[in-house]
C-alpha cells in the first residue's frame, strides 16, 4: 500500500520542525547573551533531534507503517512539548501523519471470479 501521504506530511513536519528548532536556538542564545542563562537553548536542541527523528520515521513508514507512525507521533508530541509555540505547525503535520500510519489498514483486493 502506498504511504505517500504519511511520508510527505512527515517530511514536511520534520523540515518545519527544523525551522522552529533553529528559531528556538536563536532566541535561546540571544536570551543567554542578554540574561546569562536560558533553558530555551536546550529545548531547541531536543526539538532539533526530534525533527531528525520525525524525518527518519517518515522514511520508515513506507516499509513498516506502524513503526514509522509511532515514531512520527512521538516526535510530534515531543516537539510540541519542547518548543511549544514554535512547534505547533510541525505537530499539526506529524501527529495526523503518525495516526494515519498506525490506524490506516491496507486495502484488500477482491479476486475476480
C-alpha positions as CSV (number, residue, x, y, z in Angstrom):
1,X,0.0,0.0,0.0
2,X,1.3,3.4,-0.9
3,X,2.0,5.5,2.2
4,X,2.9,8.7,0.3
5,X,0.6,10.9,2.3
6,X,2.2,9.9,5.6
7,X,5.7,10.3,4.2
8,X,5.1,13.7,2.7
9,X,3.4,15.0,5.9
10,X,6.2,13.6,8.0
11,X,9.0,15.1,5.9
12,X,7.3,18.5,5.8
13,X,6.7,18.3,9.6
14,X,10.3,17.4,10.2
15,X,11.6,20.2,8.0
16,X,9.3,22.8,9.6
17,X,10.4,21.4,12.9
18,X,14.0,22.1,12.0
19,X,13.0,25.7,11.3
20,X,11.2,26.0,14.7
21,X,14.2,24.4,16.4
22,X,16.7,26.8,14.8
23,X,14.5,29.7,15.8
24,X,14.3,28.5,19.3
25,X,18.0,28.0,19.4
26,X,18.5,31.6,18.1
27,X,16.1,33.1,20.7
28,X,17.7,31.0,23.4
29,X,21.2,32.1,22.5
30,X,20.1,35.7,22.4
31,X,18.4,35.3,25.8
32,X,21.5,33.7,27.1
33,X,23.7,36.6,25.9
34,X,21.4,39.2,27.4
35,X,20.4,37.5,30.7
36,X,23.2,35.0,31.4
37,X,21.3,31.8,31.2
38,X,18.4,30.3,29.2
39,X,16.6,27.0,29.1
40,X,15.4,27.6,25.5
41,X,18.7,26.5,24.0
42,X,18.4,23.0,25.5
43,X,14.8,22.7,24.4
44,X,15.7,23.9,20.9
45,X,18.4,21.2,20.8
46,X,15.9,18.5,21.8
47,X,13.5,19.8,19.2
48,X,16.3,19.5,16.6
49,X,16.8,15.9,17.5
50,X,13.1,15.1,17.4
51,X,12.8,16.7,14.0
52,X,15.5,14.5,12.7
53,X,13.7,11.5,14.2
54,X,10.5,12.6,12.6
55,X,12.1,12.5,9.1
56,X,13.5,9.1,9.8
57,X,10.0,8.0,10.9
58,X,8.6,9.4,7.6
59,X,11.1,7.3,5.6
60,X,10.4,4.2,7.7
61,X,6.6,4.5,7.2
62,X,7.0,3.3,3.6
63,X,8.4,-0.1,4.8
64,X,6.9,-0.6,8.3
65,X,3.8,1.6,8.6
66,X,3.1,1.1,12.3
67,X,6.7,1.7,13.5
68,X,7.1,4.8,11.3
69,X,3.7,6.0,12.6
70,X,4.7,5.6,16.2
71,X,8.0,7.4,15.6
72,X,6.2,10.4,13.9
73,X,3.5,10.5,16.6
74,X,6.0,10.6,19.5
75,X,8.2,13.1,17.6
76,X,5.3,15.4,17.0
77,X,4.2,15.4,20.7
78,X,7.8,15.8,21.8
79,X,8.4,18.8,19.5
80,X,5.2,20.4,20.7
81,X,6.2,19.9,24.4
82,X,9.8,21.0,23.9
83,X,9.3,24.3,21.9
84,X,5.6,24.8,22.4
85,X,4.6,27.8,20.2
86,X,7.4,27.2,17.7
87,X,6.3,23.6,17.4
88,X,2.6,23.9,16.7
89,X,2.8,23.6,12.9
90,X,5.2,20.6,12.9
91,X,3.0,18.9,15.5
92,X,-0.1,19.6,13.3
93,X,1.6,17.8,10.5
94,X,3.3,15.0,12.4
95,X,0.6,13.8,14.7
96,X,-2.0,13.1,12.0
97,X,0.6,11.5,9.8
98,X,1.6,9.3,12.7
99,X,-2.0,8.4,13.4
100,X,-2.6,7.6,9.8
101,X,0.4,5.3,9.8
102,X,-0.8,3.5,12.9
103,X,-4.6,3.3,12.2
104,X,-4.9,3.0,8.4
105,X,-5.5,-0.5,7.1
106,X,-4.3,-1.8,3.7
107,X,-7.0,-2.2,1.1
108,X,-7.9,-5.8,0.4
109,X,-8.3,-6.5,-3.3
110,X,-11.2,-8.7,-4.3
111,X,-10.4,-11.5,-6.7
112,X,-12.4,-11.5,-9.9
113,X,-14.3,-14.8,-10.4
